Amino acid sequence: MTDLDSTACPVTPRLVGRDADLSYIHSFFGNTEVHGAALLLSGEAGVGKSAVLDAVAAGAVHNGFRVLRAAGVQFEADISYAGLNQLLVPLFDELDVLDNPHRDALRVAVGIGGGPAPDRLLTSTAVLLLLRLTAAETPLLLVVDDLPWLDRATNAVLGFVARRLVGSRIGFLAASRAASDSFFEAGGLTEHRLAPLDDAASAELLALAHPEVSPAVRRRIAAEARGNPLALVELPVALSAEQRATLAAVPTVLPLTERLQAMFASRVAGLPERSRELLLIAALDGTGDLTTIEAAAAGRAAIDDLAPAERGRLVTVSADNRRLSFRHPLIGSAVVELATASERRRTHQALADALGDQLERRAWHLGEAARGPDATVAALLEETARRRLRRGDALGAVTALTRAAGLSTAAADESRRLAEAAYVGVDSSGELEDAWRLLAGARLAHPGTGRQSLHAAAASAFLLINRDGDIDTAYRLLVGAIESGDHGYDASDEALVEALHLLVLLCWYGGEPARWQPLLTFTDRLTPEPPELLWVIVRTFADPARTGPSALPRLKDLIATVGDDPTRVIRVGTASVFADRLGDFRFATRRLVEQGRAGTSPVRRHLGALMHLGLDYFHLGRWDDAAELAAEGLALCADHDYRFFAWYFQYVRAAVAAVRGDAETAAALTEEIVRWATPRGVLGARFFACHARALAALGNGDFETAYRHACALSPPGTVAPYVPIAMWGTMDLVEAALRTGREQEAAAHAAAMRASAMAELSPRLELLVAACEALTTPGAESVALFERALALPGPERWPFDAARVRLFHGERLRRLRATTEAREQLTLAMEAFQRLGAKPWVTRAAAELRASGLSAPASARPGPVTLTAQELQIATLAATGLTNKQIAERLFLSHRTIGTHLYQIYPKLGISSRAALRDALSGLDLGREE
């Protein structure tokens, strides 16, 4: 073990995102091959060099080192040996260990002795000797920050010392800003560059330093900071409380704190006026397009005026694509900070003039250039919001609507725009706090419009259910607003259509058939006809067991043209859930999840994509993936305060736990759903909990409990209307009824399934309908029905459902004494359950196999079955029906020896009786022991 042991743990708090850097530093100094060494840290300003030095120094002290520190400061840069004075102050009382010439030279150099200026080599040697003598007693670590700001003489001494440490018990660690000029000669010394923090570390640091900042604002800050720890910690400080809570309130160019201004603005302030002019245009434009910058600067500056900024490493200019980019986004912020309000407005106006053919960008710059209310600019910004919303940029739409409201000349227009911004915020962006603020602003601006606006009502309804889960109040509020609106049921009225989409969800959450009637009436009254997507959702999502098939051709067209608008993707998904069509455009849903993870799609759409993908994966048998998506969804709900939607993900986790036999987890999750949903009237959530509970009870063999939970979804003899998940529980009810002696109820439910439109809705549901008909048909007639069910197209696409049907089929065949055929179905079922990890059903299939004389299929055992040549011969003869005595006579062995061999053969083949030998041997991949 060396003095700087790489395994030693510092006692300081962990530095976020710097584990690898600290590990490298510790291993560097702990390496016996470079024992006594120097390491230089470099990195951009604010990257955390000082924090790393502090952590290393604290760790060294903890491990018994003596640490000497110095830091360069600008006002001492011209004082010779000022840095050396800082570094050696703790050793001033120990200078007498040196001989007189070295001691006297060093005392004069550090300013505690008198005499002529000492020779540089003598002083450098004196420092090296002092450090080595001190380190002979206790290992030393020299830590120097801001190396370029140390005076020239100190830099020369430290460069001398750093090259002569090998073999000593001295470490030298210094930090400097990347690409900065310095008198320190670093040639030949090892350098380690501190990179900016990665995305995960940036997010973690922001959350730790500023937990009160909304996740959306944190993402914006992280994008601007580019992994710079100082910027990550400081940028939120410059924001107001409102800006920290709501992304729409955050300015286009982030303001800087004094520390950040000192880091960036000083480099900008020294540029020529024409250079700053061009940089201000570039910062406010945000695209870096030199053509736009030139056009906006016409007559005041030219591109050649960027040269000083390029030489100062503030910007880079690419001749290939004619783009300007700031070397760090906060340089652009510093440029804007240094400009006056008048200069900023003038520049925005120049940019608007230069962007005459680009409506959105022009509208935005006109809004920023406006000195007061302007109805024309407000209308342009509202149209910009519409365009942004159509391409899925919900946050951009909220920002544009908010700015349009601020420029409105009429109170009614201001209120309407704020109400719409609030609705977009709750429906798409995930900015719930911002929605409350905007909604309050709408009511304050124009109380009457604020209360009656459909957007205001929809936003209020959403906020109500998310805050209190109050479905009834939210439902009545929205229905009342639609009934009293002056929209004339015009199908082109966007506010009305959005309100109806939300009402679909409120009806579904409520879980009561009567809630759907107003929605159906409203939809029928739309003129000239309901929008295609709304019409399809109402038929495939409300009561799909009756109305779903009529909408399937239109749903197919919607899926084919789903596109990449997040709202449209989710709504097409909603229309597809109970029609089992989620897999037909899984690519779009997955893309939305990936965009959500990257922070480029609205949070609520990210949640919706996770919900749909989780349900899709559950039915596909991808249970690990479904559980991971559910965990991600729950984390998002917690991070963004979407409390209402947590039950979706709890259901997915509960369903996965149920089919895997984790009854305790399933019970805990469903109890949490029911406890939350019951007092809030969210019956839809309770239905999902009942489905998971029924699955768990079936797996446990508790068929009475399974029957009770299945009946809570739908009474026997009817597929409950307006409870679409009742279709998923139909086979559960029929099975549980049969296993509890309720043949009449089972038959009635199977008949109701056939009478419904379930079989027309999807192949999976058709499989359930056919299987339940077979289950409730007695005797040999059921066999053909089971075969017909399993002959439907692609049953293995739904592996759990198909395996259950095979299990039922195998059970029926065994009872009809079709043993060989039964074993085939039971084996296929057991193998599918094993692949899925459905332990309770594996146990049931294995029990049925044992009852048929075959304890386990060969495919369920790892590798080939290993029999000796003699065992294989005995097993083959026994399978032909020969007795032990007859086999013994043929092989010249005793019948007791034959019995002993067979006793050893049965477990190898996974059987328990002689009757199962023939089937066990047929088609086996047999290995032989030599």
N, C-alpha and C positions, 0 to 999 in steps of 0.2 A: 504493500500500500504506500502510495506517495503522499506528500504533504497536502497537495490539493487533490483529494480523493474525488473521483468523478461520481462516486455513489453517494457522497454525503448530501444530506438534504438541508437546504437553508431553512431558517425559521421564519422567513418573511412570507407574507401572503403570496399565493401563486400569481404570476404575471399572465394575464390572459393572452393566449396565442404565442407564448414565447418558450414553451417547454423544449422544443427542438433546439432553439438558440442557446438556452441555458445548459442543456445537455452537452452541446458541442463545446461550449466554453469550459465547462467542468472537465470534460474528457481531454481537452487540449492541455490544460495545465496539470491534469493528473497523469499524463502520459510520461512514463519514465524516460522514454527516448528523447523527449524535449524538456526534461526536468530543468526548471529555471528557464522561462521563455517569455516572449512578448507577443501580444495579440492586439491588433488594431480593429476596432469596430467602426463601421461607417454606415451611413444611411441618411435619408432625407431629413429635413428639419421636422421635428415633432414625431418621428417614427418610434421613439421610445428608447433611445440610446441611454439616456440618464437613468431611466427606470431599470434597465438591464444592468447597468453598472451598480446601482444600489442593491439589486438582488444578489449579484455576485459578491459584492463586498460584505453584505450581511451573512451570506453563506460561509464566506471565508472566516469571518469573526467567529461564527458558530463552531467552525472546525479548528479553532485554535490559532488562527493567523493574526498577525498584526497588520492592519490596513492603514496605509498612508494615502491621503487623497489630495487632489488639487483640481481646480477648474479654471479654465481660461475666462477672463472677463475683458471686455473691449477697452475699458478705461485704464487697464494696467498693461496693455499690450506693448506700450513703449517704455516700460520700466524694466530694466535689465534684472534678470533673476527673480522677478516678482513671483513667478510660478514656482520656482524652486523654493522660495521662502514659504509659500503655502504648504508645499509637500513635506518639507523637513521640519516644520515647527515642532512636531512631537519629539524630534530627536535633538533639539537644541541642547538639552542637558547632557547629551551623550557624545558630544563632539570630541571630548577628551580621549576617546579611544583611538583617535587618529594621531599620527606623529605631528610634530609642530608645523612643518610646512603645509601639509594638507589641511590641518585644522585651521590654521590662520587664513589660508586662501578661501576656505569654505565659509568661515565667519564673515569675512569681508563681502563675499559674493551674496550671502543671504541678508546682509545688512545688520549684523549684530557685532561687527568688529570694524576697526579702522585700519586704513592703510591704502596703498596704491591698488588699482584694479588688478585682480589676480589673472594669471594666465589661464586661458580657456581649457587647455588640456589638463593643467594642474587641478582646476576646479572640478572637471569631469571625473578625473581619477579619484579625487577626494570623495565625491558623492558615491562612486561605485564602491570604494573601500568601506565607507560608512555603512552602506546598505548590506554589504556582504558580512561585515562584522556583526551587525545587528541581527541578520538572518541566521547567524550561527547559533544564536540563543532561541529565537522564535522565527518561524517562516514569515516572510513578508509578501504582501500583495500591494503593488502600486496601482492606484486607480486614478486616471486623469480624464476629466471631461472637457469638452470643447477645446481640443488640442490646438486648433488653428488660432485661437485667441490668446494663447500663451505667448509670452515675449520671446524674441528671437534667441536670446541667450539660453533661456530654460529649454527651448526646443532643441538646441544644439546639445546640451548636456543630456537630456533624456534620450535623444537619438544615440548618443555615445553609450549610455548605460544599457539601453534596450538590446544592443548587439553583443553584450558581454555578460549575459545572464546564464548561459548554458552551464550546467553543473552546480549552480547555486540553488538556494532555497528561496528564490525571489521570482515573483511573477509580475509582469507589467501589462496592464490592460488600459488602453486609451480609446477614446471615442472622438470622432470628428464628422462633420457634415460631409456628405458625398460631394465630390468635385469641388471642394473648397480649397483655396490656396493656403499653404502652410509652410512655415520654416522647418517643420519636422521632416527629416529625411526618412521616408518609409521604405525605401528600396530594400528588398531582401527580407522584410518582415511579413509575417502572415497576417492577412486581412480577412475579416468576416463581415459580410454585408448584412445588415438587418433589413429584411424586406418588409413591406407593409403587411398588415394583418390580412389573413384570408377572410372570405365572406362570413364563415361560421364564427371566427374569433371576433370579427367586427360586431356582429350581431350580439354576441355574448357580452362584450365590453359595454356596448350601448345599453343593454338591458340591465347590467349591474350598476352602471354609473347613473342612468336616468330611467328608472323603472316607470316613472310617471309619464314618459313620452309614449304616444301611441305607436303601435307597431308600424303603421304606414309611414309616419313621420320618421321613425328610426330607419326604415329602408331608404327613404330619401336622403337622410343625413349620411348613411353608410355609402350611398352611391357618390355623394359629393366628396366625402372624406377619403375615399379610395384606400381604406385600410390604415390611414394615418391616425395613430392613437390620440394624439393631442387634439386633432380636429374632431374625432369622435366624441371626446369628452367635453370639448369647449363649444362646439356648434350649438347644441341644445340650449346652452346658457344664454346665447344671444337671442333666442326666440321668446316671444311672450307666452304666457300661460295658455292662451287660446291657440297659438301656433303649435305649441308642444302637443296639444290634444287633437288637433284636426289638420289633416294634410292640406285641405283646400285653402286654409288660411296662411300657409307657408308661402313666402314670396318666391318668385321665380329664381332669383339669385339670393342665396342665403346670406344673412348678415354675419359679421365677424365680431368676436370678442376682442378686447384690447390685446390679449396675448396672440391671437391669430393675426390681427392687424400688424402687430410688431414683426411677426414671422414672414408675412407676405407683402403687406402694403409698402414697407420701406423700399422694397426692390422695385416697386412700380413708380413710386413718387419721384425717383430720380430720372425718369425717362423724359425725352422731349415731348412737348405738348401734342404734336401731331401723332406721335407713337401712341400716347395715351388715348387720343381720339379714336384711333383704329381699334385699340384694345377694348375700349368701351363699346363700340359697335359690335365687336365679336362676342363680347360677354353677354350683351343683351339679345343678340341674335340667336346664339346658342347652337347654331349648326356648323359654324366654321367655314361656310361657303364663301370663298374669296370674291366670287362674282357679286354676291349680295353685299358684302362688306365694302367693296369698291363703289358699288352703286350708291350705297347710303352715305359714303364719305365724299362723294363727288364734289370737287371744288374746295374741300377742306384738307384732305390728306390723300396720299397715294400708297400703294402697297409697299413701295420701297421704304416708306417711313417705319416699317416694322423691323428694320434691320437692328436697331438698338435693343429691341425686345428679344430678338433671336440671339444676339450676342450675350445678352444677360440671362439666357437659358430660361426665359419666361414662357416662350411659345416656340412651336415648331411650325414651319410652313412647308407643305408638300407641293412641289411643282407638278407632280404626276396627276394628282386629283384636285389640285387647287383647293386645298383645305388648310385652315389654320387650327391648331389645337393648343390649348394651354397645357403646360407640362403638369400642372395640378389644377383641378377645378377651382380650388380656393384662390388661385391667382386671379381668376375672373371675378370672384367675389370681392377681392381686394380692390380691383379696378373700379367696380361699381361703388364700393364704399367711399372711395376717394372722389367720386363725381358728385356734383350738387344735384338737387332735385330738378332744377331747370335743365341742366345738361342731360340728365337721364330722359326727361320728357322730349327734349329736342331730338335725341338719338332715336327714341322709339318712333317719333313721327317720321324721321328720315328712313327708318327701316320699313314703316308702313308704306311710304311712297315708293320704295324700291321693290315692294312685294305686291304690286297691284294685281297680279294674276293668281295669287295664292290666298284665297279667301280666309282660311283659318289663321294663318300667321299674320296676315294684314289686320284682321279683326283684333287679334290679341295685342298687337303693337299700338293700334289706335286706342284701345282701352287703356293701355298704360300711358299713352300720351295725353289722354283727356284730362282737362283741368276741373271738370264738374260733370253733372248729369248730361247725357247725350243719348237721345232716343234712338238715333240711327246706329250708333256704335253698339248700343245695348242689343238691338235687333240682330246685328251681325254676330255678336258673341253668342246669342241664343241659338242662331243657326249653326255656329261652330260647335256648340254643345251637342246639338242633334247629330252632327256628323261624327263627332267623337264617340257618341254613344252607339251609333250604328256599327262602328268598327271595334266595339268592346272596351273603349277607354273610358270607364265609368268615372274614375277620379278626375280625368281631364274635363269631362262633362260637368262634374260638380263645380270645378274651379271656374269654368267658363260661365256657367249659370250664376254663380255667386258674384262674379265680376259684372255680369249683365244686370243683375239686380241692383248693384251699387251705382250703376250709371242710369238706371231707369228714371224717367221724369214723372211717371205716375205711380202713386202708392200701390194701386192694384197690380200693376205690372211687376213692381218690386216684390210684392208678396207672392204672386204667382210663380215667379222665377225662383225665389227662395224655397217655396214649397216643393217645386219640382226637383230642385237640388237636394232637398232633404229626402225625397222619395228615392232618387237615384242613389243617394248615399246609403240608405238602409237596404235597398234592393240589390245593390251590386257591389259597392265599394268596400263595405265593411267598416265605414267610419260612423259608428253609432253616436258617439259623442258629438261629432260634427252635425249629424242629422238633428239631434235635439236642439242644438244652437240655431241651425237654419230654420227649423220649424218655429221656434220661439220668435225669430226675426220676422218670419212671414206673418205671424199673428200680430206682432207689434206694428208692422208696417201698414197693415190693412186688416183689422180684426175680422171683418165679415168674410172677406175672400179667404183669409187664412183658415177659417173654420169650415168653409163650404168647398174649397178646392178639393178635387178628387186626389190630386197629388198629396195634399196635406192630410187628407183622410187616410190614404194608403200608408203614408209614412207614419202617421200616428198609430194605425192599426199594427203595423210591424213592430214599432217600438213597444207597444203595449204587450204583445205576446212575448217579446224577448225579455222585457223587464219583469213582468208579473206572470207571463204565461196565460193571461186572461183572454181566452179564446172567445168567450161569449161577448164581452164588451167590444173587442176588436171586430168581431163579425157584425154586430149590430151597427157599429160606427160606419163601417164600410158600406154595408147594404143601404143604410140611410143616406149616405152621401151619393151613392149611385142613383137611388130613387129620386132624390131632390135636385140632381144636377140638371144643368141646362144644355146637355150634350145632344139631346134629341136622338140618342142611341145611334149616333153616326159611327160606323165601323172604322172610319179614318181618324177618329178622335183618339190620339195616343194615350191621353190620361185615362180615358174610359177603358181602353183595352188593357192597360197596365193594371188598373183597379180590378178588372175581371180576372186577370191572371192571379193576382194575389187572393182574390175571393175563392178561386179553385182550391188553393192551399188551405185557406181557413176552413172551408167545408170539409176537406179531407182530414185536417187535424182534429176538427170537432167530432168526426166519426158518427154523426147522427144523420140518417137519410133525409130528414125534414130540412136540414140546412141547405141541401142542394137545389131545392125548388126555385128560390129566387134567382140563383145563378142561371139555371136552365131558362127561366123566363127572360132574364136580361139578354142572354145569348141569342135566343130566338128573335128578340126584338131588334137586333142589330141590323142596320140597313147600309148598303143593299144586301149584304150577307156577312156572317161572322168571318173574321180573319182565319185563314186556313189552319194555322198552328193552334189557335185557341179552340177552334171547332174540334180538331183531332184530340187535343188534351181532354176536353170535356167527355168525349166518348171512350177513350182508352184508360182514363184515370179515375173517373167517377164511379161508373158501374160497368166495368169492361166485360163482366160475365154475360151481359145482355146487349150492350151497345158497341163493344169493342171491335168486332170483326168488320162492321160497316166502314170503319175508319182506316183499316189496314192498307188499302191501296194508296190513300193519301199520305199515310205515315211513311210508306215506302218512298214516296217522292220527297217527303221532307228529309228523310235520312240521306237520300242521294244528294241532296243539295244543302247539307247541314252547315257547311262553311266553317268559319273559325270565330264568329262572333260569340263570345262566352255566354251571353244571355240566351241566344238561340240554341247553342249546344246543350245547355242545361234544360231548356224547355222541351226540346226534341227528346232528350233523355227522360224527362217526366212522362211524356207521351208513350215512351217505350218500355217503362219498367214492367208493367203488368202484361204487356204483349210479348215479353221476353225478346225484345229487339235491341237491347243495350249493346250486345256484341256486334251488331251490324255497323256501328260507327265508334267502336271502342278506341280507335286511333285518335278521334277528336277529343274524347273524354280524357284519355291519357295525356294528350298534348296540353289540355287545360290544367291538369294536375301539375305537370312539369312547369308550366308558366306560373302557376300559383306558388310553387316552391321557389321560383326565381323572383317572385314579387312583381311579375308583369301582368297578372290577371287579378280581377277583384276577389277579395277574400270570400265573399259569399258564393261566388261561382266556383272557386276552389273547393269550398265545402260541398257544394252540390255535385261536383265531379267526383269527389271522394265517396260520397254517398252512393252514387250510381255505379261507380267502379267496384265498390265493396260488395254491393248486392250482386252484380254481374259475376264477380269472382267467387262468391259463395255458391251460387248455383252451378258454376263451372267446376267446383271442387278445389279451387285454388284457395284453400282456407288460410294458409299462412299469409298469403298476400292480402286477403280480405281483413284479417286481424291487424296487419300492419297499417293498412289504410285507415281502419277504424281508430287505431291509436293516434295516427296523425291528425285525423279529424277532431278527436277529443282535445288534443293539444291546441289546435287552431281555435276551437270554441273557447277554451280557457284564455288563450292569449288575446283574443279579440272580443271577449265578453258576449259571444253568441251562445248564451246559456240555453236558449230554447232548443237548439239543434243537437245538443249532446245526446239526446235519447236515440237518434238515428244510429249513431256509432256504438252506443251501448247495446242496441239490438244486434248489430252485426257481431259484436264480440260475444254476446250471449248465445247467439245461434251457433257460432263456431264452437264455443265451449260445450253446448248441448250435444251436438253430433259427435264430438270427440269424447264424450263421457265425463266431462268435468262438471258434474252436476252442481257442485258447490259454487263455482264461479258463475254458472248460468243463473242459479237462484239469486245470488247477490246482485247481479246486474239487472235482472228483470224486476226484482224487488225495488231497486233504485228507480227504474223507469216508472213503475206503478205508483210508488210513493210520491214521485214528482208530478205525474200526470193527473192523478185522481182529483186533487183539490182544484186543479186548473181547468178541468173539463176537457183535457186533451185525450179523448177516447181513442183517437187514431194511434197514439203511442201505446196505449194499453193493449190494443189488438196485436201489435207487433210483439209485445211482451208475452202475450198468451201463446203466440205461435212458437216462440223460443221455449216456453215452458212445456208445451205439448211435446216438442221434439226431445227435450231432456227426459221427460217422464217415459216416453216410448223407449228411449235408450236404456233406461233403468229397469224396464219391465213393469213399471207402475202404470198399468193400462187404465185403471179407474181414474187416476189423476190426469192422465193424458186425455181421456175422454172429456173430462170436465173442462179442461183448458181449450180443447178443440171446439166444444160446444159454445164457449164464450165468444169464439170467432163467428160461428154460424150455427144456428139450431139444426139438428138433424132433419133432413128432408128438404132443405133449401140452401142454395148458395146465397148467403146474405147479400141483399142489394146495397150498393154504395159502401161496401166493406171489401175492397178489392183483394186484400191479403187473405180473405176467407178462401180464395181459390187455392192459395198455397197450402192451406191446412186441410183441404178436403180428404186427401188420402190418409192423413193422420187420424181424422175423425172416423173414417171407415174402418181402419185397422183397429183402433182402440175399441170401437163398438163391437166388432167381431170377437175380439179377445176378452171382452167382458160379457159375452153372451147376449148382446143386443143385435141379433141378426136383422130384425125388422128395421131398426133405425139405420143400420149400415146399408141395407138394400134401398131404403128411402133416400138416403143421401147420394148413393151411386146413381139412382134414377134422376135426382135433381141435377146432378152433374151432367148427365147425358142430355137433359132437357135444356140446360143452359148453353151459352155459346162458347164455353171454355175450350172445347176441342178445336174450334175454328180459330181460336186466338193465337195459339202457339203449339209447336210440336211437343214441348215439355208438358203443357197442360193436357194435350191430347193423350199423352202417355199416362198421366194420372187418371184421366177419365176411363180409358180402356182398362187400366189395371184394377180400378175399383169395380168396374163391371165384372171382371174376372174373379175378383175376391168374393163378390157377393153371389156368384153363380155356383151352385153346388155341383159336386161330382165331376165326372169326366168332361162335361161340357166346358168347364172352366179352362181346361188345358189349351184348347184352341184359342180361347180369348186371350190367355196369357201370351201365347205365341204371336197372336196378331198384334198385341200391344208392343212386344219387343221387336216386331218386324217393322214398326214405324220408322221413318227416316231418322237416322242419327241419334238413337237413344243414349249412346255413350257420351254424347256432348254434355249430358247432364248426369255425371257418373254416380252421384249419390242416389238420385231418384231411380235411375236405371238399376242400380245394385239392389235397392229395396224391392223393386218389382221382381227381379230375379230370385231374391230370397223368398218372396211370397210364392213364386212359381215353383221353386224347389221344394218348399214345404208341402204344397199341394200335391206335387208329383210323388213325394215320398209316402204321403198318406194314401195315394192311389196305388202304391207298391210299384211304381215305375222307378226302381232304385237307380239304375244307371243314368237315366235322364235327369233324375233329381240331383244326383251328385254333380252332373255337369253344370246345372244352374247354380247350385249351392257353392261350387268351387269358384265359378265366375264372380258370384256375389262376394264371396269371402276375399278373393284377390282384390276386387275393387275397394272393398272396405279397408283392407290393409293398406293399399296405396293412399287412401284418403286419410288414414289415421282415425277412422270411425270405430273406436274400440268396442263400444257396446254392441254394435252390429257385427263386428268380427266375432265376438263371443257367441252371438245368436247363430250366426252362420256355422261356426265350428260345432256348436251343439247339434244342429241339424245334421251336419256331416257325420258326427259320431253316431247319431241315431241311425244313419244309413249304413253304418259299418265302416266308414272312412273318416279317420280322425282329422286328417289335414291333407290338402292337395299337394302334389309334388311341387308345384310352382310356388307354393308358400314356404318351401324350405330352401335354405341357402345352399347353392351348389348341387352337384349330382348326389344321388343316394349311393352310398358306398356299401357294397356287399362283397364278401369273398366269393370265389368261384363255387365253393361248396354250398354256401348260403343261397346263392342264386339258383343252383341246381335243385336244392331242397324246396325253395319257395316256388319254383316253376312246377315241380311235381305236385306239391300241395295244392296249387291253384287249379290243377286238373281234376281234383276231387279225391286223390289217393289219400288213404289213411296213413298215420305215422308208421304203422306196422308194414304196410305195403311199400312205403318209401324206404324203410330200413332194409327190407329184403332186397330191393333193387340196388341199393348203394352199399350193401354189406356192412351196415351199421346197426347199433341197437336202437329200438324205438325210443328209449329214453334220450339218446343223443339227438335224435330227430326233434323230439319235443323241446330240448334245450335250445337247439338252433332256431326253431320257429319262435320261441320266446324272445330271442335276441333280434330276430328279423322284424317282428311286428312294430316295435318302436322306430326302427330305422325307416320303415315305410309309412309311418304315421297312421297305422291302423290298429285295431284292437281285437280283430277276430279273423279266423281262417276264411270266412266268406268274402272278405274284402280283398283277398290276395290278388285275384285275377285283374280287377280294375286297377289296383295299385301298381301292378307290374306293367300294365299295358302303356306303352308310349313313354316310359320313364327314361331319363338320361342316366343310365347306370354306370357308376364308376366301380372299379374292382380293386380290392385289396390284394396285393401280391403276397 
